[in-house]
Structures are given as structure tokens and as C-alpha cells.
Amino acid sequence: MTKCFAMNFPEIRIELDRLDRELAQLARFSDAEAPAVTRVLFTDADRAARTYLKELFRSASLSVSEDAAGNLFARWQGDQPDLLAVGTGSHTDAIPYSGRYDGTVGVLGALEAIRALKAIGWSPRRSIELLMFTSEEPTRFGIGCLGSRLLCGALDPAVAAGLKDAAGATFDDVRVQAGCAGTLADVRLPVGAYHAFVELHIEQGPLLERADIPIGAVTAIAAPASLRVELTGEGGHAGTLLMPQRHDALCAAAQIILAVENAAKSTGRPDTVATTGVCKVHPDAVNSIPARVTLEIDARDTLLEPRDQVVGQIRDAIDQHVRERDLQASVTLLNADPPAQADPRVRAVIEAACAHLQSSCLPMVSRAYHDALFMARLCPTGMIFIPCRDGISHRQDEYCSPAAIERGTHVLALTLAALAG
């Protein structure tokens, strides 16, 4: 199979200067000063970025549409439009004070891959569709991959509609105000909606850079389970309430946070990770005993059994420390998504494209989750990783070199050509 694909790759050229300019321009649609990027779903900055993307898509002679959740679709019609299309793309929303490459390389890189194929007069047999997914980041509504979850049916439309942001606005209200017509029930696509889907993304980790390998071919995508833990004890004056009489919610939270770390380490697997990323304390005063604490916990693995084992250990630790300190606790499972395996056929095409370019390629797991995790429920899916400096992401000093972006975009273009040709 690899030899067959390698014989049919077209010779193309990536216009790196154009792609770099467009990444820079997209980064300007931000609620934070450069070099930081803040682009939260359906804010003015996000809506302006969407308008810019639609203009770019149309200037490339792609037909553009938008669903009720705000997922954007830009289609290059193939010679046989009755065949299933090949999908590609990523997201462009950005968490507060992050960088310019997370997600955006997969959207603008896909656009450049399409333009590079068009430039040589190559014509796809299957249509190629570029997707810009709504709200891959959980910043506004507390759940990641909102658009791709709705596309694959992993999220009930009624639940999605009722999600609220910090100001109390619902997702349904906000999306309608942003001009997204239709009902959320219309967003779901049938299984098999695409022939294949490929996402280009920065690694967000250090492995490719350390190994001096330019491309990663993802073999599996880890999936998170997320918990919200609300601990209730008794507050009081920090100076007058004696230690034996205390029911300090923050002390229990501290023990739980350490238990989260220990649970992840206990599996002995490098792919098991767990993090307490949120700790809100009430009343949050130096001279007052913490009466209430809210924790949000993330546990991940590329395999379901060890991930769920960690979640079980965390729940046991919560019960233990709440009981020992005579507190009350509420534990909510926010999500528990199964991991996904990359399709071997799609991965073989990625590896063959790398071989055609005489580029080394590292099979690797994705410990971050992406929209590809949910697209894998609809169709054969693969991911192309490119290195980022020091593995840094979700920070304003996130950086991906032009050479890395060019190579990843080139590999993506050849992969799309093989899958759609």
C-alpha cells in the first residue's frame, strides 16, 4: 500500500510566506496584546476571525457553509461529488494568553495544502472539505471539542444548548446571536460521513524536537475524564478556632490534589496523566478558614482501563479525606470520553508521504485530545504532528518554526491528494 501511494504523489510547492502572513494576521484577532492570543468562542475577536477565514476560503474558490453550532465547512468539489469527501482541519479558538499556532496551523495549513494542489492543476476525485471546528477549547462553556462532539453525536444537543458561560449566557443564545441558524439537532453527521479525516497540529510536547524528527504520525489519541469536586467544611476566624475543632475544606483539597498525582503515577504507564487544574477557595481570605473549595480534575490515558482505574482511585481518595475531616462532598463527572486509535490506512498514507519527501516520521500517541478524537467516531482518522519549540503550548511563547509548518503542510497536502485522488 505504501509503495502504491508513493507512486502517485504530485509535486507541489507550499507558499510559506503567504501561510506565515495569514497566521500572523489571524493572531491579530485577539483580546490580548501581542504576542499573546486570546480568542474565546463567539466574542468579537472570534467573530472577526471567522469572517477573515471565510474570506480566505472564498478567495480560494471553496464553497463555504456554517452549521448551527458554528462549525465552518469549506469544500473543494471533486470530480466525482457522489463519493464521500476527505476531511481536514482543526480549530482557531484560543485560550486566554496563549499562542498563535495551536489549532490554527491545522486550519490555515489545510487551506494552503488545498491551494498548493490547485496551483499545479491537480484535481481531486473525491471532494476535500476543510473544517474549522467550534470551541475546541473549553474556555467559555466548560467543555472541549464542542463542535466536533455535536458533529459525531457525543453530546446531546439539548445539553449543549443549555451550557452556560460565566455570565450566565447559554450556548444556544450565544450561537444564535452570532448568526448561527438552524437547530443543534441538525448538526450531527451520520457515521461514515467522510471517507477519511486528517488533522495537522503542533505536537504541544517535546518529543519530536528532542528526537530531531520533523513529523509525527499519531497512533492513538488519549481521552480525558473530568471531575468537578465541591468540598464543604466550616469556616471561621483563623486565629480563634483551635486546630482540633477545624473542618478545613482546603486541607482536604490539598490531600486530594496529591492523591490525583499519586493515582496517575501508580499505573506505571507513561501515557497516564492526571492534573488538578482548578482550585477555587471560599472565602479566599488569609485570616479565614476555608469553608468551601471547588476542584476540577483531569485524568487521561490512551487506554480506557488505566484511565478509569485512576478515576476510581481519585474517587476513593475523596471519600477517605472527606470522611476523615468530617466534610461534605459533591462529585460530578463532567465527561469521560473513550480514547481513539488512528486508522492504520490513513497513518500508512502519512508515512508514505513522509517517505516521498525523504522525511523521517515518528509513530507517537497524542496525549492532548483534539477534534480528531471525535471525528474518529465518524470515519477513519489520522493526525500529523509537527514539533514546537521546547514542547511549549497554551502560552504566549508557543512557537513553531516556518520550516516545521512548511513540512507539515506539505505532508498534509500529499496525504489529502492520496486519499482524495
TARAHU-V451511 format. One record per backbone hydrogen bond with DSSP energy under -0.5 kcal/mol. NH is the residue of the N-H (numbers start at 0). CO is the residue of the C=O. E is the energy in kcal/mol with one decimal. If there is no record, write none. Layout:
{{NH/CO/E} {NH/CO/E}}
This chain:
{{4/0/-2.3} {5/1/-2.4} {6/2/-1.4} {7/4/-1.5} {8/5/-0.7} {11/9/-0.7} {15/13/-1.7} {18/14/-2.1} {19/15/-3.0} {20/16/-2.3} {21/17/-2.1} {22/18/-2.2} {23/19/-2.2} {24/20/-2.5} {25/21/-2.5} {26/22/-1.8} {27/23/-0.7} {27/24/-1.0} {28/25/-1.4} {29/27/-1.7} {30/37/-2.6} {35/32/-1.5} {36/97/-2.1} {38/93/-1.9} {42/39/-2.1} {46/42/-2.7} {47/43/-2.3} {48/44/-2.1} {49/45/-2.3} {50/46/-2.0} {51/47/-2.1} {52/48/-2.5} {53/49/-2.5} {54/50/-1.9} {55/51/-2.1} {56/52/-2.8} {57/53/-2.5} {58/54/-2.2} {59/55/-1.0} {59/56/-0.5} {60/57/-1.9} {61/56/-1.9} {62/74/-2.2} {64/72/-2.4} {66/70/-2.1} {69/66/-1.5} {71/131/-2.5} {72/64/-2.7} {73/129/-2.5} {74/62/-2.7} {75/127/-3.1} {76/74/-0.7} {78/123/-2.9} {79/124/-2.6} {82/79/-2.2} {84/192/-0.5} {85/126/-2.8} {86/195/-3.1} {87/128/-2.1} {88/197/-0.9} {89/130/-1.2} {91/132/-0.5} {93/38/-2.8} {97/36/-2.7} {97/94/-1.0} {103/101/-1.2} {104/100/-1.7} {105/102/-0.7} {106/102/-1.0} {107/103/-2.8} {108/103/-0.6} {108/104/-1.6} {110/106/-1.9} {111/107/-2.3} {112/108/-2.3} {113/109/-2.2} {114/110/-2.5} {115/111/-2.5} {116/112/-1.8} {117/113/-2.5} {118/114/-2.3} {119/115/-0.7} {119/116/-0.6} {120/117/-1.9} {121/116/-1.6} {124/419/-1.4} {125/419/-2.8} {127/75/-2.0} {128/85/-2.9} {129/73/-3.2} {129/127/-0.5} {130/87/-3.2} {130/128/-0.5} {131/71/-2.2} {132/89/-2.6} {132/130/-0.6} {141/137/-1.9} {144/135/-1.3} {145/134/-2.2} {146/133/-2.6} {148/144/-2.5} {149/145/-1.8} {150/146/-1.9} {151/147/-1.9} {152/148/-0.8} {153/148/-2.0} {154/148/-1.0} {159/155/-2.5} {160/156/-2.6} {161/157/-1.3} {162/158/-0.6} {162/159/-1.2} {164/168/-2.3} {167/164/-2.0} {170/162/-2.3} {171/160/-1.9} {173/169/-2.5} {174/170/-2.7} {175/171/-1.7} {176/172/-2.2} {177/173/-1.5} {178/175/-1.6} {179/174/-2.4} {180/178/-0.9} {185/182/-1.6} {186/183/-1.4} {188/150/-3.3} {191/377/-3.3} {192/189/-1.3} {194/84/-3.2} {195/84/-0.7} {196/379/-2.1} {197/86/-2.0} {198/381/-2.0} {200/383/-2.5} {202/385/-2.7} {209/205/-2.5} {210/206/-2.2} {211/207/-0.8} {211/208/-0.7} {212/207/-2.2} {214/359/-0.7} {215/384/-2.3} {216/361/-2.0} {217/215/-0.7} {217/382/-2.0} {218/363/-2.5} {219/363/-0.5} {220/339/-3.1} {221/219/-0.5} {221/365/-3.2} {222/300/-1.7} {224/298/-2.4} {225/334/-2.6} {226/296/-2.4} {227/331/-2.6} {228/294/-2.9} {229/329/-2.8} {230/228/-0.6} {230/292/-3.3} {231/327/-3.0} {232/290/-3.6} {233/246/-2.2} {235/288/-0.5} {237/286/-2.2} {240/236/-1.8} {241/239/-0.7} {244/241/-1.2} {245/242/-1.6} {246/233/-0.5} {248/246/-0.6} {248/289/-1.8} {251/247/-1.4} {252/248/-2.1} {253/249/-2.5} {254/250/-1.8} {255/251/-2.3} {256/252/-2.7} {257/253/-1.9} {258/254/-1.8} {259/255/-2.1} {260/256/-1.6} {261/257/-2.4} {262/258/-2.4} {263/259/-1.8} {264/260/-2.0} {265/261/-1.7} {266/262/-0.5} {266/263/-0.9} {267/264/-1.2} {271/268/-1.3} {272/270/-0.6} {272/299/-2.1} {274/297/-3.1} {276/274/-0.8} {276/295/-1.5} {277/295/-1.3} {279/293/-2.7} {280/278/-0.5} {281/291/-2.8} {287/284/-1.6} {288/235/-2.8} {290/281/-2.2} {291/281/-1.8} {292/230/-2.1} {293/279/-2.3} {294/228/-3.0} {295/277/-1.6} {296/226/-2.7} {297/274/-3.2} {298/224/-2.4} {299/272/-3.2} {300/222/-1.0} {306/302/-1.2} {307/303/-2.7} {308/304/-2.0} {309/305/-2.1} {310/306/-1.9} {311/307/-2.2} {312/308/-2.2} {313/309/-2.4} {314/310/-2.3} {315/311/-2.2} {316/312/-2.2} {317/313/-2.3} {318/314/-2.2} {319/315/-2.4} {320/316/-2.5} {321/317/-2.2} {322/318/-2.1} {323/319/-2.5} {324/320/-1.5} {325/322/-0.9} {326/321/-2.6} {327/231/-2.4} {329/229/-2.0} {331/227/-2.8} {333/225/-2.5} {333/331/-0.9} {334/225/-1.1} {336/223/-1.8} {339/220/-2.0} {341/218/-2.4} {342/380/-3.0} {346/342/-2.6} {347/343/-2.1} {348/344/-1.7} {349/345/-2.1} {350/346/-2.5} {351/347/-2.2} {352/348/-2.5} {353/349/-2.1} {354/350/-2.2} {355/351/-2.3} {356/352/-1.6} {357/354/-1.4} {358/353/-3.1} {361/214/-2.7} {362/360/-0.6} {363/216/-1.9} {365/219/-3.1} {366/364/-0.7} {372/369/-1.7} {373/369/-0.5} {373/370/-1.0} {374/370/-2.1} {375/371/-1.7} {376/373/-1.4} {377/374/-1.8} {378/374/-1.8} {381/196/-2.2} {383/198/-2.6} {384/215/-2.8} {384/382/-0.5} {385/200/-1.5} {387/204/-0.6} {388/398/-2.5} {390/387/-2.1} {391/388/-2.0} {395/96/-0.6} {397/394/-1.8} {404/400/-2.3} {405/401/-2.8} {406/402/-2.3} {407/403/-2.5} {408/404/-2.5} {409/405/-2.3} {410/406/-2.5} {411/407/-2.4} {412/408/-2.6} {413/409/-2.2} {414/410/-2.4} {415/411/-2.8} {416/412/-2.3} {417/413/-2.3} {418/414/-2.3} {419/415/-2.5} {420/416/-1.7}}
